[in-house]
Amino acid sequence: MKILAAMSGGVDSAVAAARAVDAGHDVVGVHLALSRMPGTLRTGSRGCCTIEDSMDARRVCDKLGIPFYVWDFSERFKEDVVDDFISEYEHGRTPNPCMRCNEKIKFAALLEKAVALGFDAVVTGHYAKVIANKDGNRELHRAATWAKDQSYVLGVLTHEQLKHAWFPLADTPSKDEVRAEAAERGFSVAKKPDSYDICFIPEGDTRAWLGDHIALREGEIKDTEGNVLGHHTGAQAFTVGQRKGLALGRPAADGKPRFVLEVKPKTNEVIVGSRELLAVDEIRGIRATWAGLPIAEVTEFLEKTPERGAQSAEFEITSQVRAHADPVLSAAHMEWVEDDESVEAGKLRLEIVVRLKEGLKGVAPGQTVVMYQGTRVLGQATINRAYSLNRADIQAA
């Protein structure tokens, strides 16, 4: 097969490309340039897709004896990831830029170009598995080792994208084994630290970065009774579950720490309370996509005419709201809803309703809920609202 290896400059993508070469495929390495402005992406070990990373990727390709190219996706990255990140925070939501990058850049723009150029598949260093079921349709599953599993951030992949996705590290038991293999192959990235944090925020200070991109204004920090406890410099810079940066100056009556329960960008208010009030038992998601072909219950529902009050599809799942969070037993159903947005668009909106059988804390609108059955990823949705166990009035929209 003709394989395009997406080379981030890290050890995982290096070993993934090497395994594709070992398998006898015709491999070409590509590094994605996501910024035209030096210094706007992180440097050293803290980010990804930097100039340093492109040089590391080139050295690996030279070692493997395969062609290497740099593709400029900076414009798409700005529009689909950076601008989306800013817009979501402006509306009081907490987005996952890595999720959006996988969806819009690494497995949409990249794959689209790769297929147009005649490549059969795109290889990345993600820890996840693509399995063909008994009908030959490809499904996305967790990696063999859950500690390294990255299927959550790949939950945005579609049926067509999975046809052209290959993850050679799927069955690798540990990152130590990957590093050992990289060292044995003579790769300079063998001991390179993992990247983390948001790559387009160079100093790692999200609040300060948002202050340069969003018109923040001072507002009030209130408790659940409406009492003013302090002031902030911009509600959009806060996220549900946040504890640091409140600077209230005095402790709560019970002496326990307070957390952000709700962000209200329209009134520029931040609502805080105890950790217990962060618990939610129902999540409503929008903009759902399905990883591979949808399960039978979903397919049957989607084939029906979306009439208000129509019977909903129900199915048992485990749900996950963060990349490294534990999955939670849940029941999900789908329904068509009518609201101002859907009426304006002239059609009903599909919502995924996830009822949690175990409590979750700190669930913020804008985050992604990924749905699983066993190890299989069913799909994902963007969290629009989360309902509190103890406060029915906390309903972040």
Order of alpha helices (4+ residues) and beta strands (2+ residues): beta-alpha-beta-alpha-beta-alpha-alpha-alpha-alpha-beta-beta-beta-alpha-beta-alpha-alpha-beta-beta-beta-beta-beta-alpha-beta-beta-alpha-beta-beta-beta
